[in-house]
Amino acid sequence: MGAMSNYLEQRMINATLRGDNFTAPSVGDLHLALFTDDPTDENETANEVSESWYSRKPTGSFTSPSVDGEGRTRTDNAGAITFDAVDDSDPEHTITITHVGIYDSSSAGNLLYHEALNTPKTLEVGDVISFAVGSLIVRLD
């Protein structure tokens, strides 16, 4: 994930260049969200999954920042993140997940980072989407 939301970009500028205080969210408040289309830097919440089986999942902690082979600073998720199985009374129901985002809250809140999946994932009833340790990578230049 390399895209910061407008909210986070403004907070970073205000904190580093304008002397405004910014309290970072606690690790316990960080949650991963699934989207059916790009949430954009403006946080298009209408693109977040809104099914009854869905809720954002805690990200847990991230690894210490390091510099990758391309010279970019990076971190990744230290624990696996697993969503609930797709559950719908319509056995033909499918949903395609195209993007993910990290929020500072389990509901509502502020979008911090977002990114398109390398390959969109179509889920059917009974399917589970999960992100293995190290698969959510946040990179900054």
Secondary structure, DSSP 8 states (H G I E B T S, - for coil): --EE-HHHHHHHHHHHHS--------GGG-EEEEESS--TTTT-GGGB---TT---EE---B---EE-TTS-EEEEBSS-EE------S-TT-EEEEEEEEEESSSSSS-EEEEEEEEEEEEEETT---EE-TT-SEEEE-
